[in-house]
Amino acid sequence: MSRTLQLAEQLISRPSVTPDDAGCQAILTARLQSLGFECETIISGPDHFRVTNLWAKFKGFRPVAHTSLAQTAPDLIANGVPRTLVFAGHTDVVPTGPLEQWTSPPFTPSHRDGVLYGRGAADMKPSIAAMVVAVEEFLAAKPQPNLSIAFLITSDEEGPSVDGTAVVVQQLKARGEVLDYCIVGEPTSVDRLGDMIKNGRRGTLSGKLSVKGVQGHIAYPHLADNPIHRFAPALAELVATEWDKGNEFFPATSWQVSNVHGGTGASNIIPGELVVDFNFRFSTESTADDLKMRLEAILQKHRLDYALKWTLGGQSFLTTPGELVQAISESIKAQTGVVTELSTTGGTSDGRFIASICPQLIEFGPINASIHKIDENVRVDTLDPLKNIYKGVLERLAAL
């Protein structure tokens, strides 16, 4: 059994449903401390939702200046501080769903026809295992690399994502920690390992709109004010609005209504309020503040009496092709023969938090077809190639 598979099975066997880390990070800490990493456990959240976070940084690097930093960090060159590559991920998994529907117990790693089954088998315990073993092998060959390495691991990615990576990033900001590259181990591959990496994500901005009216008898509309009727022209304009055109990496920003509710359930009452839930998925061509301003301008144009509550789920971010994209693209090609595709599709990830302190961030991991499903799985023959790809990135960045 390969060391990558062995560690992946250890992690899968832990029932780490959000926010319970279930001891996964203790396993990782023991491995990393033996390599010379300084490991810090950061606990956050209320008593009923305690989140475990791990920040680990390798201190055995060789302090050699890099001329490739000259344009961006001359102060680091002067002090001989190397660049830092962060491996990021989450040990928490989604709930199993009905246990009787699983072919084998979800927290008992099981093999059938070359496939490893278990909750977290794709999202994303094998990624974490591959990252750790890649670092072990890399440091065995280069005990004092001219590259600093770190791990940022949380148990709150599948949940509210309030007390996880976001909290660690705020602490790193306060300390002035400099991060240069980050690989988030999300399962991004589609049909073959390495066929897609994420070099950015759209932002998400949600709103709950309450349009006020006057309730009344439906037979006497002149004595009432129907908020549904009042909102209809504004809705038509919002649907027809082009928020931006997107760019070469992002589709155009979209605005979608997810729920509309009005009325008491009786067919003879004009409602006094209409509640509309909606969401923007926005590209880097728009900002959350700009979208808020433009939407409210339309509501005001139609003279609506309204209240609006906004929730920013995450800013958009983008890593344009550069050192990190080149390193992982070359490593994928060397291991699999696949020419990878850059993509910004899909939902949010913890990359949205890390991107605020790290200029080059990509997401890459196993095939994502089974994530969150019953009988979640990963092909065993992809685990060591995944590890080798991460190791190849380390080697390429250390050589710059």
C-alpha positions as CSV (number, residue, x, y, z in Angstrom):
1,M,0.0,0.0,0.0
2,S,1.4,3.4,-0.9
3,R,2.0,6.0,1.8
4,T,-0.5,8.3,0.2
5,L,-3.2,5.7,0.2
6,Q,-2.4,4.7,3.8
7,L,-2.7,8.3,5.1
8,A,-5.9,8.9,3.0
9,E,-7.5,5.8,4.6
10,Q,-6.5,7.0,8.1
11,L,-8.2,10.3,7.5
12,I,-11.3,8.8,5.9
13,S,-11.8,6.5,8.9
14,R,-12.3,9.6,11.1
15,P,-16.0,10.6,11.2
16,S,-15.2,14.3,10.8
17,V,-18.6,15.8,10.0
18,T,-18.5,19.6,10.2
19,P,-17.3,21.1,12.5
20,D,-15.8,18.0,14.2
21,D,-12.2,17.4,13.1
22,A,-12.4,14.0,14.8
23,G,-8.6,13.8,15.3
24,C,-7.6,14.3,11.7
25,Q,-5.4,17.3,12.3
26,A,-3.6,15.5,15.2
27,I,-2.5,12.9,12.7
28,L,-1.3,15.6,10.3
29,T,0.4,17.5,13.1
30,A,2.4,14.5,14.2
31,R,3.6,13.9,10.6
32,L,4.5,17.6,10.0
33,Q,6.2,18.1,13.3
34,S,8.5,15.2,12.6
35,L,9.6,17.1,9.4
36,G,10.4,20.3,11.3
37,F,7.1,22.2,11.0
38,E,5.9,24.5,13.7
39,C,2.3,23.6,14.2
40,E,-0.4,25.8,15.8
41,T,-3.9,24.7,16.6
42,I,-6.4,27.6,16.4
43,I,-9.8,26.9,18.0
44,S,-12.7,29.1,17.1
45,G,-16.5,29.3,17.3
46,P,-19.1,29.0,20.0
47,D,-19.3,26.0,22.3
48,H,-21.9,24.3,20.2
49,F,-19.8,24.7,17.0
50,R,-16.2,24.4,17.9
51,V,-13.9,24.6,14.8
52,T,-10.4,23.2,14.8
53,N,-7.8,24.9,12.5
54,L,-4.2,24.0,11.9
55,W,-1.5,26.4,10.7
56,A,1.8,24.7,10.2
57,K,5.0,26.3,8.7
58,F,8.3,24.7,7.9
59,K,11.2,26.4,9.5
60,G,14.1,24.5,8.0
61,F,14.3,26.4,4.7
62,R,17.6,27.8,3.4
63,P,17.5,31.7,3.5
64,V,18.7,32.4,0.0
65,A,17.7,35.5,-1.9
66,H,15.9,35.1,-5.2
67,T,16.3,37.4,-8.1
68,S,12.9,36.5,-9.4
69,L,11.5,38.4,-6.4
70,A,13.1,41.6,-7.5
71,Q,10.1,43.3,-9.0
72,T,7.6,42.4,-6.2
73,A,9.5,42.0,-2.9
74,P,12.9,43.6,-2.9
75,D,12.7,43.8,0.9
76,L,12.5,40.0,1.1
77,I,15.5,39.7,-1.1
78,A,17.5,41.9,1.1
79,N,16.6,39.8,4.1
80,G,17.0,36.5,2.3
81,V,13.5,35.4,3.0
82,P,12.2,32.7,0.6
83,R,8.8,32.6,-1.0
84,T,6.1,30.6,0.7
85,L,3.9,27.9,-0.8
86,V,0.8,27.1,1.2
87,F,-1.1,23.8,0.9
88,A,-4.7,24.4,2.0
89,G,-7.7,22.1,2.6
90,H,-10.3,20.9,5.0
91,T,-10.7,17.8,7.2
92,D,-14.4,18.2,7.6
93,V,-16.9,16.3,5.5
94,V,-20.6,16.6,4.7
95,P,-23.1,14.3,6.6
96,T,-23.3,10.8,5.2
97,G,-27.0,10.8,4.4
98,P,-29.0,7.5,5.0
99,L,-26.5,4.9,6.1
100,E,-28.5,2.0,4.7
101,Q,-28.0,3.5,1.2
102,W,-24.2,3.1,1.4
103,T,-22.7,-0.1,0.0
104,S,-20.1,-0.1,2.8
105,P,-19.9,2.0,6.0
106,P,-18.9,5.6,5.0
107,F,-16.2,5.9,7.6
108,T,-14.7,2.4,6.9
109,P,-12.4,2.8,3.9
110,S,-13.4,0.1,1.4
111,H,-12.0,-1.1,-1.9
112,R,-13.9,-2.4,-4.8
113,D,-12.5,-2.8,-8.3
114,G,-9.6,-0.4,-7.8
115,V,-11.8,2.3,-6.2
116,L,-11.6,3.6,-2.6
117,Y,-15.0,4.3,-1.0
118,G,-15.8,6.5,2.0
119,R,-17.1,9.9,3.0
120,G,-14.4,12.4,2.1
121,A,-12.8,10.0,-0.4
122,A,-13.0,12.7,-3.1
123,D,-13.6,15.8,-1.1
124,M,-10.9,16.1,0.1
125,K,-9.0,13.7,2.3
126,P,-6.9,12.2,-0.4
127,S,-5.7,15.7,-1.5
128,I,-4.5,16.4,2.1
129,A,-2.8,13.0,2.2
130,A,-1.1,13.6,-1.2
131,M,0.1,17.1,0.0
132,V,1.6,15.7,3.1
133,V,3.4,12.8,1.5
134,A,4.6,15.1,-1.4
135,V,6.2,17.4,1.2
136,E,7.7,14.4,3.0
137,E,9.3,13.2,-0.2
138,F,10.4,16.7,-1.3
139,L,12.1,17.4,2.1
140,A,13.8,14.0,2.1
141,A,15.5,15.0,-1.1
142,K,16.0,18.7,-0.2
143,P,16.2,19.0,3.7
144,Q,16.8,22.8,3.4
145,P,15.0,24.0,0.3
146,N,15.1,27.6,-0.7
147,L,11.3,27.6,-0.4
148,S,9.1,28.0,2.7
149,I,6.2,25.6,3.0
150,A,3.0,25.9,5.0
151,F,-0.3,24.1,5.6
152,L,-3.6,25.7,6.4
153,I,-6.2,23.1,7.3
154,T,-9.7,23.7,8.8
155,S,-12.7,21.7,10.0
156,D,-15.2,24.4,8.8
157,E,-15.3,24.4,5.1
158,E,-18.5,22.4,4.4
159,G,-20.4,24.4,7.0
160,P,-20.9,28.1,7.6
161,S,-17.2,28.8,6.9
162,V,-17.1,31.5,9.5
163,D,-14.7,30.1,12.1
164,G,-12.4,28.2,9.8
165,T,-10.0,29.5,7.2
166,A,-11.4,33.0,7.4
167,V,-10.3,33.2,11.1
168,V,-6.8,31.9,10.3
169,V,-6.4,34.4,7.5
170,Q,-7.3,37.3,9.7
171,Q,-4.7,36.2,12.2
172,L,-2.1,35.8,9.5
173,K,-2.9,39.3,8.2
174,A,-2.5,40.7,11.7
175,R,0.9,39.0,12.0
176,G,2.1,40.3,8.6
177,E,2.5,36.8,7.3
178,V,3.6,36.9,3.6
179,L,2.1,34.1,1.4
180,D,3.2,33.9,-2.3
181,Y,1.5,30.8,-3.6
182,C,-1.3,28.6,-2.5
183,I,-2.8,25.3,-3.7
184,V,-6.2,24.4,-2.4
185,G,-6.9,20.7,-2.7
186,E,-10.5,20.9,-3.8
187,P,-11.6,18.1,-6.3
188,T,-11.4,20.0,-9.6
189,S,-10.7,17.3,-12.1
190,V,-13.7,16.3,-14.3
191,D,-13.0,13.2,-16.4
192,R,-9.3,12.6,-15.9
193,L,-6.9,13.6,-13.1
194,G,-5.5,17.0,-14.0
195,D,-7.9,18.0,-16.8
196,M,-9.0,21.1,-14.9
197,I,-7.7,23.5,-12.3
198,K,-9.5,26.5,-10.9
199,N,-7.5,29.7,-11.2
200,G,-10.3,31.8,-9.7
201,R,-13.9,31.8,-8.5
202,R,-16.9,34.1,-8.9
203,G,-18.0,36.1,-6.0
204,T,-21.4,35.4,-4.4
205,L,-23.7,38.2,-3.0
206,S,-27.1,37.3,-1.7
207,G,-30.0,39.6,-0.8
208,K,-33.3,39.3,1.0
209,L,-35.7,42.0,-0.3
210,S,-38.9,42.9,1.4
211,V,-41.3,45.0,-0.7
212,K,-44.0,46.7,1.4
213,G,-47.6,47.1,0.4
214,V,-51.0,47.3,2.1
215,Q,-53.0,44.2,2.8
216,G,-56.7,44.3,1.8
217,H,-59.6,42.4,0.3
218,I,-59.0,41.3,-3.2
219,A,-62.4,42.7,-4.3
220,Y,-61.4,46.2,-3.2
221,P,-58.0,46.7,-4.7
222,H,-58.3,50.5,-4.4
223,L,-58.2,50.1,-0.7
224,A,-55.0,48.1,-0.7
225,D,-51.6,48.3,-2.3
226,N,-50.3,45.0,-4.0
227,P,-46.5,44.7,-3.5
228,I,-46.4,41.9,-6.1
229,H,-47.8,44.2,-8.8
230,R,-45.5,47.0,-7.7
231,F,-42.4,44.8,-7.9
232,A,-43.2,43.2,-11.2
233,P,-41.8,46.1,-13.4
234,A,-38.6,46.2,-11.3
235,L,-38.3,42.4,-11.6
236,A,-38.5,42.7,-15.4
237,E,-35.8,45.3,-15.4
238,L,-33.5,43.4,-13.0
239,V,-33.8,40.3,-15.2
240,A,-33.0,42.2,-18.3
241,T,-30.0,44.1,-16.9
242,E,-26.6,43.3,-18.2
243,W,-24.4,43.6,-15.1
244,D,-21.2,43.1,-16.9
245,K,-19.8,41.3,-19.9
246,G,-17.4,39.0,-18.0
247,N,-13.9,38.6,-19.4
248,E,-11.6,35.9,-20.8
249,F,-11.7,34.0,-17.5
250,F,-15.2,34.7,-16.2
251,P,-18.7,34.5,-17.7
252,A,-20.9,37.6,-17.3
253,T,-22.2,38.3,-13.8
254,S,-25.6,36.7,-13.3
255,W,-28.6,37.7,-11.1
256,Q,-31.0,35.0,-10.1
257,V,-34.1,34.9,-8.0
258,S,-34.2,31.8,-5.7
259,N,-37.4,32.3,-3.8
260,V,-40.5,34.6,-3.9
261,H,-43.1,34.6,-1.2
262,G,-46.2,36.7,-0.7
263,G,-49.7,36.3,0.7
264,T,-51.4,34.5,3.5
265,G,-52.5,31.4,1.6
266,A,-56.0,32.8,1.1
267,S,-57.1,33.5,-2.4
268,N,-59.1,36.6,-1.5
269,I,-56.4,38.7,0.3
270,I,-54.0,41.1,-1.3
271,P,-50.7,40.6,0.6
272,G,-49.1,43.3,2.6
273,E,-45.6,42.2,1.8
274,L,-43.5,40.4,-0.8
275,V,-40.3,38.7,0.1
276,V,-37.7,37.9,-2.6
277,D,-34.5,36.0,-2.2
278,F,-31.9,36.5,-4.9
279,N,-28.2,36.0,-5.6
280,F,-25.4,37.5,-7.7
281,R,-22.6,35.3,-8.9
282,F,-20.2,38.0,-10.1
283,S,-17.0,38.2,-12.1
284,T,-13.9,40.3,-11.4
285,E,-15.5,42.9,-13.7
286,S,-17.9,43.9,-10.9
287,T,-17.6,44.6,-7.2
288,A,-20.1,43.8,-4.5
289,D,-20.5,47.5,-3.7
290,D,-21.2,48.4,-7.3
291,L,-23.8,45.6,-7.7
292,K,-25.5,46.7,-4.5
293,M,-25.7,50.3,-5.7
294,R,-27.0,49.4,-9.2
295,L,-29.7,47.1,-7.9
296,E,-31.0,49.6,-5.3
297,A,-31.0,52.3,-7.9
298,I,-33.5,50.2,-9.9
299,L,-35.7,49.6,-6.9
300,Q,-35.7,53.3,-6.1
301,K,-36.4,54.2,-9.8
302,H,-39.7,52.1,-9.5
303,R,-40.6,53.9,-6.2
304,L,-40.7,50.8,-4.1
305,D,-41.1,50.9,-0.4
306,Y,-38.6,48.2,0.6
307,A,-36.1,46.8,3.1
308,L,-33.1,44.9,1.9
309,K,-30.6,42.8,3.8
310,W,-27.3,41.9,2.0
311,T,-25.0,38.9,2.6
312,L,-21.6,38.8,1.0
313,G,-20.6,35.1,0.7
314,G,-17.2,35.8,-0.9
315,Q,-15.4,38.2,-3.3
316,S,-14.4,37.1,-6.7
317,F,-10.7,36.3,-7.2
318,L,-8.4,35.5,-10.1
319,T,-4.9,34.2,-10.6
320,T,-3.7,35.0,-14.0
321,P,-1.1,32.7,-15.6
322,G,2.2,33.1,-13.9
323,E,4.7,31.1,-11.9
324,L,2.2,28.9,-10.0
325,V,-0.1,28.2,-13.0
326,Q,3.0,27.3,-15.1
327,A,4.4,25.0,-12.3
328,I,1.3,23.0,-11.8
329,S,0.4,22.9,-15.5
330,E,3.9,21.5,-16.3
331,S,3.7,19.0,-13.4
332,I,0.3,17.8,-14.5
333,K,1.5,17.3,-18.0
334,A,4.6,15.4,-16.8
335,Q,2.6,13.0,-14.6
336,T,-0.5,12.4,-16.7
337,G,0.1,13.7,-20.2
338,V,-2.9,16.0,-19.8
339,V,-3.0,19.6,-20.9
340,T,-4.9,21.2,-18.1
341,E,-7.8,23.7,-18.5
342,L,-8.0,26.8,-16.5
343,S,-11.5,27.4,-15.1
344,T,-13.4,29.7,-12.8
345,T,-16.7,27.7,-12.8
346,G,-18.4,26.2,-9.8
347,G,-19.3,27.4,-6.4
348,T,-17.2,29.0,-3.6
349,S,-14.3,27.5,-1.8
350,D,-12.0,28.7,1.0
351,G,-9.8,30.1,-1.7
352,R,-11.9,33.2,-1.5
353,F,-10.4,34.0,2.0
354,I,-6.8,33.0,1.2
355,A,-6.8,35.1,-2.0
356,S,-6.9,38.2,0.1
357,I,-3.4,37.6,1.3
358,C,-1.9,35.5,-1.4
359,P,-1.5,36.8,-5.0
360,Q,-1.2,33.4,-6.7
361,L,-3.8,30.8,-5.7
362,I,-5.1,27.8,-7.6
363,E,-7.4,24.8,-6.7
364,F,-6.5,21.3,-7.8
365,G,-7.5,17.9,-6.7
366,P,-9.2,14.6,-7.6
367,I,-12.1,13.9,-9.9
368,N,-15.2,15.5,-8.5
369,A,-18.0,13.3,-9.9
370,S,-18.9,11.6,-6.6
371,I,-18.4,14.4,-4.1
372,H,-21.2,14.7,-1.4
373,K,-22.9,11.6,-2.9
374,I,-23.7,8.3,-1.4
375,D,-20.7,5.9,-2.0
376,E,-18.3,8.8,-2.5
377,N,-15.1,7.5,-4.0
378,V,-11.7,8.0,-5.7
379,R,-9.7,5.8,-8.0
380,V,-6.7,4.4,-6.1
381,D,-4.5,4.7,-9.2
382,T,-4.9,8.4,-9.1
383,L,-3.6,9.0,-5.6
384,D,0.2,8.7,-6.2
385,P,0.0,10.7,-9.4
386,L,-1.8,13.4,-7.4
387,K,1.0,13.3,-4.8
388,N,3.6,13.5,-7.6
389,I,1.9,16.5,-9.2
390,Y,2.0,18.4,-5.8
391,K,5.7,17.3,-5.4
392,G,6.4,18.5,-8.9
393,V,5.1,21.9,-8.1
394,L,7.4,22.1,-5.0
395,E,10.4,21.2,-7.2
396,R,9.6,23.7,-9.9
397,L,8.9,26.6,-7.5
398,A,12.1,25.8,-5.5
399,A,14.1,25.9,-8.7
400,L,13.0,29.5,-9.5
